[in-house]
Amino acid sequence: MPTHTMRAIRLHEHGGPEVLRYDEVPIPDPKPGEVLVRVHAVGVNPPDWYLRDGLTNVPPEKRPKFSLPVTPGTDVSGVVEAIAADVDGLSVGDEVFGLLRFPSFDSSAYAEYVAAPASDLARKPAGIDHVHAAGAPMAGLTAWQFLIELGHDHPSPFQAARHRPTALDADTTVLINGAAGGVGHFAAQLAKWKDAQVVAVASGGHEAFLRELGADRFIDYTRSRPEELVHDVDLVLDTVGGRDSSRFLRTLKRGGALFPVFFAEYDDEETAKLGVTVSGTQVRSNGAQLAELGDLLDAGTVRVAIDSTFPLADARAAHERAARGHIQGKIVLTVV
């Protein structure tokens, strides 16, 4: 292991993909409760480019604190290189993956080495490689915490009530908007794991992919408006969210729920009249839940789709790919 420095992507200013710099920085020392991970792959997620932009899409009072220069990234897969004296259950040489310290921006995952809280890590599934493992943590845990088990008591910054997943079974119909993306393709598979009927909404080029993942019905949003075609569903998971999310309220049966991953404003009178609820949460790091997801990945029950990979040094190209949209699965940075 190098004794002093490593390469990492850092932001010295906010802006477009061009502000991502490939710097030489000190290798971090693991603090109590942490391990040092030699990174093999890094998952690319929306918070990475939100941070790059300066979190301009987050109200100032809700923005996590950080200072420049900062290394983005939260999702890693790699090998344990060193452990703090108080860490049990992990050893040097173990292959691990995790969503680190989220929802803070202190993870610094776009790097050759990262100091990671042991509680945020799980053993990498033996049946998948580091690239696929790095694509799983944030997207997989978001789908898990929205649909399967919340797993924490932290309030959402967008609602006072605690989020409660809807029980999924063979009598449940789930519409997933943005089903081909990172969170969406995990959500489709987890809903099928629970025997639910899945209506997948994405652009037409993703139909074969989503049918392969188990979608029972596919709607190409570029050709049809899903809210005009679908009615009486039990749950909508809207991974796109935002301003147009409320249109999905009319697809729900009375007693149904809309779960937006990206919250927006919803009319309380409209939801009361329709007899539906709107609920969301903030995904949080959780090594125990990730281990459960890892078992499904290892068994092949759930798989990670990789849209594209880029070397760590070419993080700019990865962000440019993300900006073009229509992503199928996950973008991943590779670290040699």
C-alpha positions in Angstrom: 0.0 0.0 0.0 1.3 3.5 -0.8 2.4 5.2 2.4 1.5 8.8 1.8 -0.6 9.9 -1.1 -3.3 8.8 -3.5 -5.3 10.2 -6.4 -8.8 11.6 -5.9 -11.3 13.8 -7.7 -11.9 17.1 -6.0 -14.0 20.2 -6.5 -12.3 23.5 -5.9 -15.2 25.4 -7.3 -18.8 24.7 -8.3 -19.9 24.4 -11.9 -20.2 21.8 -14.7 -18.3 18.6 -15.2 -15.2 20.5 -16.2 -14.6 21.6 -12.5 -13.8 18.0 -11.5 -10.1 17.8 -10.9 -7.8 14.8 -10.5 -5.6 15.7 -7.6 -2.9 14.1 -5.5 -4.0 14.1 -1.8 -3.0 12.3 1.5 -4.4 8.8 2.1 -6.8 9.1 5.0 -6.3 7.4 8.4 -9.2 5.4 9.7 -10.7 6.9 12.9 -12.4 4.9 15.6 -15.1 2.8 14.1 -13.7 3.0 10.6 -11.7 0.9 8.2 -9.5 2.0 5.3 -10.8 0.7 2.0 -8.7 0.4 -1.1 -11.3 1.4 -3.7 -11.9 -0.7 -6.8 -15.0 1.0 -8.1 -17.2 4.0 -7.3 -20.9 4.4 -8.0 -22.0 7.7 -9.6 -25.2 9.2 -8.1 -27.3 12.3 -8.5 -26.0 13.8 -5.2 -22.6 13.8 -6.8 -23.6 16.4 -9.4 -25.8 18.2 -7.0 -22.7 18.8 -4.8 -20.7 19.7 -7.9 -23.4 22.4 -8.7 -23.3 23.7 -5.2 -26.6 22.1 -4.0 -28.5 24.8 -5.8 -31.6 22.5 -6.0 -31.7 22.2 -2.2 -33.3 25.0 0.0 -30.5 26.9 1.8 -31.8 25.9 5.2 -31.7 22.2 4.3 -28.2 22.1 2.7 -25.7 19.9 4.4 -22.6 21.7 5.5 -19.3 21.3 3.5 -16.3 23.3 2.4 -14.1 23.4 -0.6 -12.1 21.6 -1.8 -14.3 18.6 -1.4 -14.2 15.0 -2.9 -17.6 13.9 -4.1 -19.0 10.3 -4.0 -20.7 8.0 -1.6 -20.8 4.5 -3.1 -17.7 2.2 -3.0 -16.6 -1.3 -3.5 -13.2 -2.4 -2.5 -10.9 -4.3 -0.2 -10.2 -3.5 3.5 -6.6 -2.3 3.9 -6.5 -1.3 7.6 -8.9 -1.3 10.5 -9.3 0.8 13.6 -8.6 -1.0 16.9 -12.3 -0.9 18.0 -13.7 -2.5 14.8 -15.0 -6.0 15.0 -16.3 -8.2 12.3 -14.1 -7.0 9.5 -10.5 -8.0 8.7 -7.8 -6.8 6.3 -8.4 -8.3 2.9 -12.2 -8.5 3.2 -14.1 -7.3 0.1 -16.7 -4.8 1.1 -19.2 -2.3 -0.4 -21.2 0.5 1.1 -23.0 3.8 1.0 -20.8 6.0 3.2 -22.0 8.6 5.7 -25.1 9.6 3.7 -26.9 12.0 3.8 -23.8 14.0 4.7 -21.2 15.0 2.0 -18.2 13.7 4.0 -17.8 10.4 2.2 -15.0 11.4 -0.3 -15.5 8.2 -2.4 -14.1 9.4 -5.7 -10.6 8.3 -4.6 -8.2 5.4 -4.5 -8.6 5.0 -0.8 -11.4 6.0 1.6 -11.9 5.8 5.4 -15.3 4.3 5.8 -17.5 3.7 8.9 -17.6 0.0 9.4 -21.3 0.2 10.2 -21.9 1.5 6.6 -20.3 -1.5 5.0 -21.4 -5.0 4.1 -19.4 -7.8 2.6 -19.3 -7.7 -1.2 -21.4 -10.5 -2.6 -19.0 -13.1 -3.9 -21.1 -13.6 -7.1 -20.6 -10.1 -8.5 -17.6 -8.0 -9.3 -16.6 -4.6 -7.8 -18.1 -2.6 -10.6 -21.6 -4.1 -10.1 -21.2 -3.9 -6.3 -20.4 -0.2 -6.5 -23.6 0.4 -8.5 -25.8 -1.0 -5.7 -25.5 0.9 -2.4 -27.4 4.2 -2.8 -29.8 3.2 -5.5 -30.5 -0.2 -3.9 -30.9 1.2 -0.4 -33.2 4.0 -1.7 -35.5 1.4 -3.2 -35.2 -0.8 -0.1 -36.0 2.0 2.4 -39.0 3.3 0.3 -40.5 -0.1 -0.5 -39.3 -2.8 2.0 -38.1 -1.4 5.3 -37.3 2.1 6.4 -34.7 1.0 8.9 -34.2 4.3 10.7 -36.1 6.8 12.8 -34.7 10.0 11.3 -37.4 12.3 10.1 -37.6 13.3 6.4 -36.6 16.9 5.7 -39.8 17.1 3.6 -42.5 15.7 5.9 -43.3 15.4 9.6 -44.7 11.9 9.6 -42.5 8.8 9.5 -42.4 7.1 6.2 -44.1 3.7 6.1 -43.6 1.3 3.2 -46.7 -0.3 1.7 -47.0 -4.0 2.2 -46.3 -5.7 -1.2 -47.8 -9.0 -2.3 -49.5 -10.7 -5.3 -52.5 -8.5 -4.9 -50.5 -5.2 -5.1 -49.9 -3.2 -8.2 -46.9 -0.9 -8.2 -46.3 1.8 -10.9 -42.6 2.8 -11.1 -41.9 6.0 -12.9 -38.3 6.2 -14.2 -38.1 2.4 -13.9 -34.9 2.0 -16.0 -32.7 4.2 -13.9 -30.7 3.4 -10.8 -33.4 3.4 -8.2 -36.1 2.4 -10.6 -34.5 -0.8 -11.8 -33.9 -1.9 -8.2 -37.4 -1.0 -7.2 -38.9 -3.1 -10.1 -36.9 -6.1 -9.0 -37.7 -5.7 -5.3 -41.4 -5.3 -6.1 -41.3 -8.5 -8.2 -39.4 -10.3 -5.3 -42.5 -9.5 -3.2 -44.8 -10.9 -6.0 -46.3 -7.5 -6.8 -47.6 -6.6 -10.3 -45.2 -4.0 -11.8 -46.1 -1.2 -14.3 -42.8 0.2 -15.6 -42.7 3.7 -17.0 -39.6 4.7 -19.1 -38.7 5.7 -22.6 -39.3 3.1 -25.3 -35.7 2.0 -25.7 -35.8 0.5 -22.2 -38.8 -1.9 -22.8 -36.9 -5.1 -23.4 -34.6 -4.4 -20.4 -37.5 -3.8 -18.0 -39.5 -6.8 -19.3 -36.4 -8.9 -18.6 -36.4 -7.6 -15.0 -40.0 -8.8 -14.6 -42.1 -5.8 -15.5 -45.7 -6.9 -16.2 -46.6 -3.8 -18.2 -44.5 -1.2 -19.9 -45.5 2.4 -20.8 -43.4 4.5 -23.0 -43.8 8.0 -21.6 -42.6 9.6 -24.9 -45.7 8.1 -26.6 -48.4 8.0 -23.9 -49.3 9.7 -20.7 -49.3 7.0 -18.0 -51.9 8.9 -15.9 -54.3 8.5 -18.8 -53.7 4.7 -19.2 -53.3 3.4 -15.6 -55.9 3.5 -12.9 -56.5 1.8 -9.5 -52.9 1.0 -8.6 -51.9 0.6 -5.0 -48.6 2.4 -5.1 -46.6 4.7 -7.3 -42.9 5.0 -6.7 -41.9 8.1 -8.7 -38.1 8.1 -9.0 -38.3 11.2 -11.2 -40.5 13.3 -8.8 -40.5 17.0 -8.9 -43.0 19.4 -10.4 -45.0 16.9 -12.5 -45.2 14.2 -9.8 -48.8 15.1 -8.7 -50.1 13.8 -12.1 -49.6 10.3 -10.7 -52.2 10.9 -7.9 -55.0 10.1 -10.4 -53.6 6.6 -11.1 -54.1 5.5 -7.5 -57.0 3.7 -6.0 -58.5 5.1 -2.8 -56.2 4.2 0.0 -53.2 4.2 -2.4 -49.9 6.0 -1.9 -47.5 8.0 -4.0 -43.8 7.8 -2.9 -41.8 10.5 -4.6 -38.0 10.1 -4.4 -37.6 13.8 -5.2 -40.3 15.7 -3.3 -42.4 18.5 -4.7 -45.5 20.4 -3.6 -48.7 18.5 -3.4 -52.2 19.8 -2.9 -53.5 18.6 0.5 -57.1 19.1 -0.6 -56.6 17.0 -3.8 -55.0 14.1 -1.9 -57.8 14.2 0.7 -60.4 14.2 -2.0 -58.8 11.3 -3.8 -58.3 9.4 -0.5 -54.6 8.9 -1.1 -51.4 9.7 0.7 -48.0 11.1 -0.3 -44.9 9.9 1.6 -41.2 10.1 1.2 -38.0 9.6 3.1 -34.2 10.4 2.9 -32.1 7.4 2.2 -29.5 6.7 4.8 -26.4 4.5 5.1 -27.2 1.1 6.6 -24.8 -1.7 6.4 -27.2 -4.3 7.8 -29.8 -3.5 5.1 -27.1 -3.6 2.5 -26.1 -7.1 3.6 -29.7 -8.2 3.1 -29.7 -6.7 -0.4 -26.3 -8.3 -1.0 -27.8 -11.7 -0.3 -30.4 -11.1 -3.1 -27.6 -9.9 -5.4 -25.5 -13.0 -4.6 -28.5 -15.3 -5.3 -29.2 -13.5 -8.6 -32.7 -12.5 -7.4 -31.7 -8.9 -8.0 -29.1 -7.7 -10.4 -27.3 -4.4 -11.0 -27.4 -3.1 -14.5 -24.4 -1.1 -15.6 -25.0 1.7 -18.1 -21.4 2.6 -18.5 -18.0 2.7 -16.8 -15.2 5.3 -16.8 -11.8 5.5 -15.2 -11.6 7.6 -12.0 -9.4 10.1 -13.8 -12.2 10.6 -16.3 -15.0 11.5 -13.8 -15.8 14.5 -16.0 -16.9 12.1 -18.8 -19.1 10.1 -16.3 -20.9 13.3 -15.3 -21.3 14.3 -18.9 -22.9 10.9 -19.6 -25.2 11.4 -16.6 -26.3 14.9 -18.0 -27.4 13.3 -21.2 -30.0 11.2 -19.4 -31.8 8.1 -20.4 -29.5 6.0 -18.2 -30.1 2.3 -18.0 -29.0 1.2 -14.6 -25.8 2.7 -13.1 -22.7 4.7 -14.1 -19.6 3.5 -12.3 -16.0 4.8 -12.0 -13.3 2.2 -12.0 -10.1 2.5 -10.0 -7.0 0.5 -11.1 
